[in-house]
Amino acid sequence: MRRQRSVLAAVCAVAVVVLAAVGVVLQGGPGGATDANASVTAGCGRAATLASGTHTIQSGGTGRTYILRVPDSYDVNHAYRLVFGFHWNGGTAGDVDGGGTSGYPWSYYGMRALSNNTTIFVAPQGIGNGWANSGGRDLTFVDDMVRELESGLCIDTTQLFAAGFSYGGGMSYAIACARASVFRAVAVYSGGQLSGCSGGTQPIAYIGLHGLRDPVLNISQGRALRDTFVRANGCTPQNPPEPAQGSLTHIVTTYSGCRAGYPVAWAAFDAGHTPGPVDGSAGDYEPGERSWTRPVVWNFFTQFQTGGPSSPPVSASPSASGGNQPSGQIRGQASGRCVDITGQSTANGAAAQLYDCNGQANQRFTATSGKQLQVYGTKCLDANNRGTTNGTAVIIWDCNGQTNQQWNLNSNGTITGVQSGLCLDANAAGTANGTKLILWACNGGANQQWTRS
């Protein structure tokens, strides 16, 4: 990436103009054989129609370009993570892709090297080397790129991410506001509300990074962007600690109380307007590969795994760990099938059943510190009508913290309702797809034994 000395003045000018002027789901079908736990696109299981290099696409009647980086030894049967890297004002897609004077180690803000060929990267080119997003045209461009990429490559639709510096940070924020149902998380390096915010009320995982001494976009602007998603994600408001000026250090804070699967992190550092600060260095133009932001952002993105390592799922108590556990499937010992919400419904009252494990969102549950089993981020496994008798149906409902939505994950493999003391049970010891889940007196049967994966 070119060092930003030559563009700071231009960034300042455009930031002032745009701040004054701003007012302003894509899902592919499954392809062939793919990773069992991935939500995959039409490009899976068939020869890729896109390759690394510069591509032109028609968007809103205008020819737009982007640079694509497909992993070496690309596998058509593997669903890949997709990361968008947005350039700053006056920068280019080539700057993001090439890594400037640092080269490959700083390509895509240092994430490409860390990915070790596990991720597809895209560097879009802004009109006039910026992201004014006039009339939503840049969001439309993003939509069009996603559609083309999902058609031509095998992508995990639950693993889309955006990151950008300065004006590119403003564009990443606009994506967080308007495309929270499409993107899993965003990283905003030293950004401001430069590309608008259409929405901003839906949860999305968010990390903001900003310098205390930023002369271009004051840190107060970064705090305001962050707080949009502190609210949307239901996090506990706080004034996170920030390093003292002159310390040449950084502090990363992860907010507490956020909705399961939607963390907010804030990284404040003692430096100016830069995406690559280095602790102990006063300059804003240090070699990017030395920056602590590389692993911090990469680790934030990669915490959201489609499958994840298998574990003895019901043996680790979330209350003991003091936090939410990663989302995963709950598999019946007798059936080998997973806890599934019927018909992928998100409606209150939708029944829980057994179904072949497929890793879709309706089979991914997060064990929270409040003993809930959350699905879709907002719904909880629930004992119907607060029932406490044998045969009570297990359904989903808006999470409300009541005891009929609380579950003990026991070391013997059972899951018991806190209110009832009864076990999560596959009805009539059934093992077939569609077997309803109910509460029943614990009896040690294999139809009451569960593991998480």
Secondary structure, DSSP 8 states (H G I E B T S, - for coil): ---GGGGHHHHHHHHHHHHHH----------SS--TT--B-TTTTS--S--SEEEEEEETTEEEEEEEE--TT--TTS-EEEEEEE--TT--HHHHHH-GGG-GGGTTTTHHHHHTS-EEEEEE--GGGS---GGGHHHHHHHHHHHHHHHHS-EEEEEEEEEEETHHHHHHHHHHHH-TTT-SEEEEES--S-S--S---S--EEEEEEETT-SSS-HHHHHHHHHHHHHHTT----------TTS--EEEEE-SS--TT--EEEEEESSSS-S---TT---S---GGG-THHHHHHHHHHTS-SS---B-TTTS-HHHHTS----B-EEETTT--EEEEGGG--STT-BEEEE-----GGG-BEE-TTS-EEETTTEEEEEGGG--STT-BEEEEE----GGG-EEE-TTS-EEETTT--EEEEGGG--STT-BEEEE-----GGG-EEE-
